[in-house]
Amino acid sequence: MMRVLTNLFLFFKEGFSNMKVGKTLWLIVFIKLFIMFAVLKVFFFPNYLKTNFKDEASRSNHVRQELIHRMK
């Protein structure tokens, strides 16, 4: 089992080290992921519970009521 994992790791290591266009494409993928999760989250997904409820008890009560309401 360990030999299979070692061979798999060496296969990918050699493949990534010999890439030319692939490195640029992977860089684009990581930049897009950063934009999606870091930048868009801040602007389009505000923290609803923190902005609408003062304390932890009221937040948890709201979540509990929503869960109960959606199960019906």
N, CA, C and O atoms as a GROMACS GRO file, in nm:
protein
  288
    1MET      N    1   0.083  -0.120   0.000
    1MET     CA    2   0.000   0.000   0.000
    1MET      C    3   0.087   0.126   0.000
    1MET      O    4   0.059   0.222  -0.072
    2MET      N    5   0.191   0.123   0.081
    2MET     CA    6   0.280   0.239   0.090
    2MET      C    7   0.352   0.261  -0.043
    2MET      O    8   0.376   0.375  -0.083
    3ARG      N    9   0.387   0.152  -0.110
    3ARG     CA   10   0.456   0.162  -0.238
    3ARG      C   11   0.365   0.226  -0.344
    3ARG      O   12   0.411   0.305  -0.426
    4VAL      N   13   0.237   0.193  -0.341
    4VAL     CA   14   0.141   0.250  -0.436
    4VAL      C   15   0.129   0.401  -0.413
    4VAL      O   16   0.129   0.478  -0.508
    5LEU      N   17   0.119   0.442  -0.287
    5LEU     CA   18   0.109   0.584  -0.256
    5LEU      C   19   0.236   0.658  -0.296
    5LEU      O   20   0.229   0.771  -0.346
    6THR      N   21   0.351   0.597  -0.273
    6THR     CA   22   0.478   0.659  -0.313
    6THR      C   23   0.485   0.675  -0.464
    6THR      O   24   0.523   0.781  -0.514
    7ASN      N   25   0.448   0.570  -0.537
    7ASN     CA   26   0.449   0.578  -0.684
    7ASN      C   27   0.351   0.683  -0.734
    7ASN      O   28   0.382   0.756  -0.829
    8LEU      N   29   0.235   0.692  -0.673
    8LEU     CA   30   0.136   0.792  -0.712
    8LEU      C   31   0.188   0.933  -0.687
    8LEU      O   32   0.174   1.022  -0.772
    9PHE      N   33   0.249   0.953  -0.571
    9PHE     CA   34   0.307   1.084  -0.540
    9PHE      C   35   0.416   1.121  -0.639
    9PHE      O   36   0.420   1.233  -0.689
   10LEU      N   37   0.506   1.027  -0.669
   10LEU     CA   38   0.614   1.055  -0.763
   10LEU      C   39   0.560   1.083  -0.903
   10LEU      O   40   0.615   1.166  -0.976
   11PHE      N   41   0.454   1.013  -0.941
   11PHE     CA   42   0.391   1.036  -1.072
   11PHE      C   43   0.341   1.180  -1.084
   11PHE      O   44   0.368   1.247  -1.184
   12PHE      N   45   0.268   1.227  -0.982
   12PHE     CA   46   0.216   1.363  -0.986
   12PHE      C   47   0.327   1.467  -0.971
   12PHE      O   48   0.322   1.572  -1.035
   13LYS      N   49   0.426   1.438  -0.888
   13LYS     CA   50   0.537   1.531  -0.870
   13LYS      C   51   0.612   1.552  -1.001
   13LYS      O   52   0.642   1.666  -1.038
   14GLU      N   53   0.640   1.444  -1.071
   14GLU     CA   54   0.710   1.455  -1.199
   14GLU      C   55   0.623   1.523  -1.304
   14GLU      O   56   0.673   1.602  -1.384
   15GLY      N   57   0.494   1.493  -1.303
   15GLY     CA   58   0.404   1.557  -1.398
   15GLY      C   59   0.392   1.706  -1.377
   15GLY      O   60   0.393   1.783  -1.474
   16PHE      N   61   0.381   1.749  -1.252
   16PHE     CA   62   0.370   1.892  -1.224
   16PHE      C   63   0.502   1.965  -1.248
   16PHE      O   64   0.501   2.082  -1.288
   17SER      N   65   0.614   1.899  -1.226
   17SER     CA   66   0.742   1.968  -1.246
   17SER      C   67   0.772   1.987  -1.395
   17SER      O   68   0.847   2.078  -1.431
   18ASN      N   69   0.715   1.903  -1.482
   18ASN     CA   70   0.740   1.915  -1.625
   18ASN      C   71   0.635   1.999  -1.698
   18ASN      O   72   0.643   2.014  -1.820
   19MET      N   73   0.540   2.053  -1.626
   19MET     CA   74   0.435   2.134  -1.689
   19MET      C   75   0.487   2.269  -1.733
   19MET      O   76   0.576   2.327  -1.670
   20LYS      N   77   0.432   2.318  -1.840
   20LYS     CA   78   0.461   2.454  -1.882
   20LYS      C   79   0.334   2.538  -1.879
   20LYS      O   80   0.328   2.637  -1.807
   21VAL      N   81   0.234   2.501  -1.954
   21VAL     CA   82   0.107   2.574  -1.957
   21VAL      C   83   0.025   2.541  -1.833
   21VAL      O   84  -0.050   2.625  -1.784
   22GLY      N   85   0.039   2.420  -1.783
   22GLY     CA   86  -0.040   2.375  -1.669
   22GLY      C   87  -0.019   2.458  -1.544
   22GLY      O   88  -0.114   2.482  -1.469
   23LYS      N   89   0.104   2.504  -1.521
   23LYS     CA   90   0.131   2.586  -1.403
   23LYS      C   91   0.054   2.717  -1.410
   23LYS      O   92   0.000   2.764  -1.309
   24THR      N   93   0.048   2.774  -1.528
   24THR     CA   94  -0.028   2.898  -1.545
   24THR      C   95  -0.176   2.872  -1.523
   24THR      O   96  -0.245   2.953  -1.460
   25LEU      N   97  -0.226   2.761  -1.574
   25LEU     CA   98  -0.368   2.729  -1.556
   25LEU      C   99  -0.401   2.704  -1.409
   25LEU      O  100  -0.506   2.747  -1.361
   26TRP      N  101  -0.313   2.635  -1.337
   26TRP     CA  102  -0.336   2.614  -1.194
   26TRP      C  103  -0.333   2.746  -1.118
   26TRP      O  104  -0.411   2.764  -1.024
   27LEU      N  105  -0.246   2.837  -1.158
   27LEU     CA  106  -0.243   2.969  -1.095
   27LEU      C  107  -0.375   3.042  -1.117
   27LEU      O  108  -0.426   3.106  -1.025
   28ILE      N  109  -0.430   3.034  -1.236
   28ILE     CA  110  -0.560   3.096  -1.265
   28ILE      C  111  -0.669   3.033  -1.181
   28ILE      O  112  -0.757   3.103  -1.131
   29VAL      N  113  -0.666   2.901  -1.165
   29VAL     CA  114  -0.766   2.832  -1.083
   29VAL      C  115  -0.759   2.880  -0.939
   29VAL      O  116  -0.862   2.908  -0.878
   30PHE      N  117  -0.639   2.891  -0.883
   30PHE     CA  118  -0.626   2.934  -0.744
   30PHE      C  119  -0.667   3.081  -0.726
   30PHE      O  120  -0.725   3.116  -0.623
   31ILE      N  121  -0.638   3.164  -0.823
   31ILE     CA  122  -0.681   3.304  -0.815
   31ILE      C  123  -0.833   3.314  -0.818
   31ILE      O  124  -0.892   3.391  -0.743
   32LYS      N  125  -0.896   3.234  -0.904
   32LYS     CA  126  -1.043   3.235  -0.911
   32LYS      C  127  -1.104   3.184  -0.781
   32LYS      O  128  -1.204   3.239  -0.734
   33LEU      N  129  -1.047   3.081  -0.722
   33LEU     CA  130  -1.098   3.030  -0.595
   33LEU      C  131  -1.083   3.134  -0.484
   33LEU      O  132  -1.173   3.151  -0.401
   34PHE      N  133  -0.971   3.204  -0.483
   34PHE     CA  134  -0.952   3.310  -0.385
   34PHE      C  135  -1.058   3.419  -0.402
   34PHE      O  136  -1.116   3.466  -0.303
   35ILE      N  137  -1.083   3.458  -0.525
   35ILE     CA  138  -1.185   3.561  -0.550
   35ILE      C  139  -1.322   3.513  -0.505
   35ILE      O  140  -1.396   3.588  -0.442
   36MET      N  141  -1.356   3.388  -0.536
   36MET     CA  142  -1.488   3.337  -0.499
   36MET      C  143  -1.507   3.330  -0.348
   36MET      O  144  -1.611   3.370  -0.297
   37PHE      N  145  -1.407   3.278  -0.277
   37PHE     CA  146  -1.427   3.254  -0.135
   37PHE      C  147  -1.390   3.372  -0.046
   37PHE      O  148  -1.447   3.387   0.061
   38ALA      N  149  -1.299   3.455  -0.087
   38ALA     CA  150  -1.256   3.565   0.000
   38ALA      C  151  -1.328   3.695  -0.035
   38ALA      O  152  -1.384   3.761   0.053
   39VAL      N  153  -1.327   3.732  -0.159
   39VAL     CA  154  -1.381   3.862  -0.198
   39VAL      C  155  -1.533   3.860  -0.207
   39VAL      O  156  -1.599   3.946  -0.149
   40LEU      N  157  -1.589   3.764  -0.278
   40LEU     CA  158  -1.734   3.761  -0.297
   40LEU      C  159  -1.808   3.736  -0.167
   40LEU      O  160  -1.919   3.787  -0.148
   41LYS      N  161  -1.750   3.657  -0.078
   41LYS     CA  162  -1.816   3.628   0.050
   41LYS      C  163  -1.836   3.756   0.130
   41LYS      O  164  -1.940   3.775   0.192
   42VAL      N  165  -1.738   3.842   0.128
   42VAL     CA  166  -1.746   3.966   0.205
   42VAL      C  167  -1.857   4.056   0.153
   42VAL      O  168  -1.930   4.116   0.232
   43PHE      N  169  -1.871   4.066   0.022
   43PHE     CA  170  -1.966   4.160  -0.035
   43PHE      C  171  -2.107   4.105  -0.052
   43PHE      O  172  -2.204   4.179  -0.038
   44PHE      N  173  -2.120   3.977  -0.083
   44PHE     CA  174  -2.252   3.922  -0.116
   44PHE      C  175  -2.313   3.834  -0.009
   44PHE      O  176  -2.432   3.803  -0.016
   45PHE      N  177  -2.236   3.793   0.090
   45PHE     CA  178  -2.288   3.706   0.195
   45PHE      C  179  -2.256   3.764   0.332
   45PHE      O  180  -2.167   3.714   0.400
   46PRO      N  181  -2.329   3.867   0.373
   46PRO     CA  182  -2.302   3.926   0.505
   46PRO      C  183  -2.344   3.830   0.617
   46PRO      O  184  -2.422   3.738   0.594
   47ASN      N  185  -2.293   3.853   0.735
   47ASN     CA  186  -2.326   3.769   0.849
   47ASN      C  187  -2.463   3.810   0.901
   47ASN      O  188  -2.475   3.906   0.977
   48TYR      N  189  -2.565   3.738   0.860
   48TYR     CA  190  -2.704   3.771   0.893
   48TYR      C  191  -2.730   3.769   1.043
   48TYR      O  192  -2.795   3.859   1.097
   49LEU      N  193  -2.681   3.667   1.110
   49LEU     CA  194  -2.710   3.653   1.252
   49LEU      C  195  -2.644   3.764   1.335
   49LEU      O  196  -2.706   3.816   1.428
   50LYS      N  197  -2.522   3.799   1.302
   50LYS     CA  198  -2.454   3.904   1.380
   50LYS      C  199  -2.515   4.040   1.357
   50LYS      O  200  -2.519   4.123   1.449
   51THR      N  201  -2.564   4.065   1.237
   51THR     CA  202  -2.620   4.198   1.211
   51THR      C  203  -2.762   4.213   1.262
   51THR      O  204  -2.805   4.325   1.290
   52ASN      N  205  -2.837   4.105   1.277
   52ASN     CA  206  -2.977   4.115   1.315
   52ASN      C  207  -3.009   4.076   1.459
   52ASN      O  208  -3.119   4.101   1.507
   53PHE      N  209  -2.914   4.014   1.528
   53PHE     CA  210  -2.940   3.971   1.665
   53PHE      C  211  -2.825   4.015   1.755
   53PHE      O  212  -2.709   4.010   1.716
   54LYS      N  213  -2.860   4.059   1.876
   54LYS     CA  214  -2.760   4.118   1.966
   54LYS      C  215  -2.671   4.016   2.035
   54LYS      O  216  -2.549   4.031   2.037
   55ASP      N  217  -2.733   3.911   2.091
   55ASP     CA  218  -2.654   3.819   2.171
   55ASP      C  219  -2.666   3.676   2.119
   55ASP      O  220  -2.745   3.646   2.029
   56GLU      N  221  -2.586   3.589   2.178
   56GLU     CA  222  -2.579   3.450   2.135
   56GLU      C  223  -2.711   3.376   2.159
   56GLU      O  224  -2.748   3.290   2.079
   57ALA      N  225  -2.780   3.408   2.265
   57ALA     CA  226  -2.906   3.340   2.297
   57ALA      C  227  -3.013   3.370   2.192
   57ALA      O  228  -3.085   3.280   2.149
   58SER      N  229  -3.024   3.495   2.150
   58SER     CA  230  -3.124   3.528   2.048
   58SER      C  231  -3.088   3.468   1.913
   58SER      O  232  -3.177   3.430   1.836
   59ARG      N  233  -2.957   3.460   1.883
   59ARG     CA  234  -2.915   3.395   1.757
   59ARG      C  235  -2.951   3.247   1.757
   59ARG      O  236  -3.006   3.196   1.660
   60SER      N  237  -2.920   3.179   1.867
   60SER     CA  238  -2.950   3.037   1.873
   60SER      C  239  -3.100   3.011   1.872
   60SER      O  240  -3.146   2.912   1.815
   61ASN      N  241  -3.177   3.098   1.936
   61ASN     CA  242  -3.322   3.084   1.934
   61ASN      C  243  -3.376   3.100   1.792
   61ASN      O  244  -3.465   3.025   1.751
   62HIS      N  245  -3.324   3.196   1.718
   62HIS     CA  246  -3.367   3.215   1.580
   62HIS      C  247  -3.336   3.093   1.494
   62HIS      O  248  -3.420   3.048   1.416
   63VAL      N  249  -3.215   3.038   1.509
   63VAL     CA  250  -3.176   2.920   1.432
   63VAL      C  251  -3.266   2.802   1.467
   63VAL      O  252  -3.310   2.729   1.379
   64ARG      N  253  -3.293   2.784   1.596
   64ARG     CA  254  -3.379   2.674   1.640
   64ARG      C  255  -3.520   2.688   1.581
   64ARG      O  256  -3.577   2.591   1.532
   65GLN      N  257  -3.574   2.809   1.585
   65GLN     CA  258  -3.709   2.832   1.531
   65GLN      C  259  -3.713   2.809   1.379
   65GLN      O  260  -3.811   2.755   1.328
   66GLU      N  261  -3.608   2.849   1.310
   66GLU     CA  262  -3.603   2.827   1.165
   66GLU      C  263  -3.596   2.678   1.132
   66GLU      O  264  -3.661   2.632   1.038
   67LEU      N  265  -3.518   2.605   1.208
   67LEU     CA  266  -3.507   2.461   1.185
   67LEU      C  267  -3.640   2.390   1.210
   67LEU      O  268  -3.681   2.303   1.134
   68ILE      N  269  -3.707   2.428   1.318
   68ILE     CA  270  -3.837   2.370   1.350
   68ILE      C  271  -3.939   2.406   1.244
   68ILE      O  272  -4.016   2.321   1.200
   69HIS      N  273  -3.940   2.531   1.202
   69HIS     CA  274  -4.035   2.578   1.102
   69HIS      C  275  -4.014   2.506   0.968
   69HIS      O  276  -4.111   2.471   0.901
   70ARG      N  277  -3.890   2.483   0.929
   70ARG     CA  278  -3.863   2.420   0.799
   70ARG      C  279  -3.891   2.270   0.799
   70ARG      O  280  -3.909   2.211   0.693
   71MET      N  281  -3.895   2.208   0.917
   71MET     CA  282  -3.923   2.066   0.924
   71MET      C  283  -4.073   2.037   0.908
   71MET      O  284  -4.111   1.925   0.873
   72LYS      N  285  -4.155   2.135   0.932
   72LYS     CA  286  -4.300   2.115   0.924
   72LYS      C  287  -4.348   2.110   0.783
   72LYS      O  288  -4.467   2.093   0.758
   0.00000   0.00000   0.00000
